Amino acid sequence: MRNIYLVFIGCLLGITSCNNSNNTSGATQGDNANTQTKVGKEPVHSKLSDAGTQVLMDVVSKYYSLKNALVATKAARADSAATQLAGAADSMMAFLQKDSANIATLKPYMDTILSQSKAVNAIKDETCERQRIVFETISRNMYALLKAADLKNARIYHQYCPMAFNERGAYWLSDNAEIFNPYFGKKMLECGEIADSL
């Protein structure tokens, strides 16, 4: 009987110590999660003013709408998104007119983004193939714009598909680390890799 009592006490102590180690581990994981959350919540900033960074992020947001329309191969949505991107690019151009420190560096990229957004809207192609060609130029200039603006903490992924345009390859930007290829849509949705992040 005494041996059974000792075994019971031993098991009880073992269970208690396991729970304590789990609690300690849980606290540590929670602390790590809090640290990661704090790190992940750094504010988006650039060499532009806060207002300028917000206008820039609106351009990025409208770019994502165009990219998503091409991923879905929805020509009408691509037209609408391109119109919205052109509007956001116009707003950015107006902002840059008042920013003498950054206009010379950023204006060439914005000029291209604006003109090519209008070109996407002018193309009528239900397959989206011709819009995708123009989108590649927008993507190159968008990435160059964001690098020139020294954008940080935006969680923007610079992604690459080596098979786009007959294996010439092409880049695009995404707010998601997961690959959704705008150059192939459903044909090769997950073809690509992350080349960089901002």
C-alpha positions in Angstrom: 0.0 0.0 0.0 2.9 2.3 0.9 4.5 1.7 -2.5 1.2 2.6 -4.3 1.0 5.8 -2.3 4.6 6.7 -3.3 4.0 5.9 -7.0 0.9 8.2 -6.9 2.8 11.1 -5.3 5.6 10.6 -7.9 3.1 10.7 -10.7 1.5 13.8 -9.2 4.8 15.6 -8.9 5.7 14.6 -12.5 2.4 16.0 -13.8 2.8 19.2 -11.8 6.4 19.7 -13.1 5.3 19.1 -16.7 2.6 21.7 -16.4 5.0 24.2 -14.9 7.5 23.7 -17.8 4.6 24.1 -20.3 3.6 27.3 -18.6 7.1 28.6 -18.6 7.5 27.6 -22.3 4.1 29.2 -23.0 5.2 32.4 -21.4 8.4 32.4 -23.4 6.5 31.8 -26.6 4.1 34.5 -25.7 6.9 36.9 -25.0 8.5 36.0 -28.4 5.2 36.5 -30.1 4.8 39.9 -28.5 8.3 40.8 -29.5 7.6 39.7 -33.1 4.4 41.6 -33.1 6.2 44.8 -31.9 8.8 44.3 -34.6 6.2 43.6 -37.3 4.3 46.7 -36.4 7.0 49.2 -37.2 5.4 52.1 -39.1 5.8 52.3 -42.8 8.1 55.1 -43.7 10.2 56.5 -46.6 12.3 59.5 -47.3 9.0 61.3 -48.1 7.0 63.1 -45.4 4.3 61.0 -43.6 1.7 62.5 -46.0 3.8 61.6 -49.0 4.4 58.1 -47.7 0.6 57.7 -47.4 0.1 58.9 -51.0 2.8 56.5 -52.1 1.1 53.6 -50.3 -2.2 54.4 -52.0 -0.4 54.0 -55.4 0.9 50.7 -54.2 -2.6 49.6 -53.1 -4.0 50.5 -56.5 -1.1 48.6 -58.1 -2.1 45.5 -56.1 -5.7 45.8 -57.5 -4.3 45.7 -61.0 -2.1 42.8 -60.2 -5.0 40.8 -58.6 -7.2 41.5 -61.7 -4.4 40.0 -63.9 -4.0 37.0 -61.6 -7.7 36.4 -62.0 -7.5 37.1 -65.8 -10.4 39.6 -65.5 -10.0 42.2 -68.2 -12.8 44.5 -67.0 -11.4 44.5 -63.5 -7.9 45.2 -64.9 -9.4 48.2 -66.8 -11.0 49.6 -63.7 -7.9 48.9 -61.6 -5.7 50.6 -64.1 -7.9 53.7 -64.1 -7.7 53.8 -60.3 -3.9 53.4 -60.4 -3.7 56.3 -62.9 -5.7 58.4 -60.5 -3.4 57.5 -57.6 -0.4 58.2 -59.7 -1.9 61.6 -60.6 -2.2 62.4 -56.9 1.4 61.3 -56.3 2.5 63.6 -59.2 0.7 66.5 -57.6 2.3 65.8 -54.3 5.8 65.6 -55.9 5.3 69.0 -57.5 5.5 70.4 -53.9 8.4 68.2 -52.9 11.5 69.8 -54.5 13.8 67.4 -52.6 12.4 64.2 -54.2 10.8 65.3 -57.5 13.8 64.8 -59.7 14.4 61.2 -58.3 10.9 59.9 -58.3 9.1 61.7 -61.2 10.6 59.6 -64.0 9.1 56.4 -62.4 5.8 58.1 -61.7 5.6 59.4 -65.3 6.0 55.8 -66.6 3.5 54.3 -64.1 1.0 57.0 -65.0 1.3 56.6 -68.8 1.4 52.8 -68.7 -1.7 52.6 -66.4 -3.5 54.6 -69.0 -2.2 52.2 -71.7 -3.6 49.2 -69.8 -6.9 50.8 -69.7 -6.8 51.5 -73.5 -6.1 47.9 -74.3 -9.2 45.8 -75.0 -8.1 42.1 -74.6 -10.3 39.6 -72.8 -7.3 37.2 -72.4 -5.3 40.0 -70.5 -2.1 39.0 -72.4 -1.5 42.4 -73.8 -2.3 44.1 -70.4 0.3 41.8 -68.8 3.0 43.1 -71.2 2.3 46.7 -70.1 2.0 45.5 -66.4 5.5 44.3 -66.5 6.8 47.8 -67.3 4.6 49.2 -64.5 6.0 46.6 -62.1 9.6 47.4 -63.0 9.0 51.1 -62.4 7.0 50.6 -59.3 9.8 48.6 -57.7 12.4 51.3 -58.8 10.1 54.0 -57.4 9.8 52.3 -54.0 13.5 51.7 -53.8 14.3 55.3 -54.7 11.8 56.5 -52.1 13.6 54.3 -49.6 10.3 52.7 -48.5 10.6 50.5 -45.3 8.4 48.2 -43.2 5.8 48.0 -46.0 5.8 44.2 -46.2 6.0 44.3 -50.0 7.4 41.2 -51.7 9.3 41.6 -55.0 8.5 38.4 -56.8 9.9 36.8 -59.9 8.7 34.3 -62.5 11.5 33.0 -64.7 9.1 31.5 -67.3 7.2 34.7 -68.1 7.4 36.1 -71.6 8.9 33.0 -73.2 11.4 32.5 -70.4 12.7 36.1 -70.4 11.3 36.3 -66.9 9.4 39.1 -65.2 8.9 40.7 -61.7 5.9 42.0 -59.8 5.1 43.2 -56.3 2.8 41.6 -53.8 1.6 42.2 -50.3 1.6 38.4 -49.8 4.6 36.1 -49.5 2.6 33.4 -51.3 3.0 33.4 -55.0 0.0 34.4 -57.2 1.5 34.9 -60.7 -0.1 37.8 -62.6 1.6 36.8 -65.9 0.0 33.3 -66.2 -3.0 33.5 -63.9 -4.6 30.1 -63.4 -2.4 28.4 -66.0 0.7 28.6 -63.7 -0.6 30.4 -60.6 2.2 29.4 -58.2 5.1 29.8 -60.6 7.6 32.2 -59.1 9.8 33.1 -56.1 10.5 36.0 -53.8 13.5 38.0 -55.0 13.4 40.8 -52.4 11.2 42.5 -49.8 10.6 46.0 -48.7 
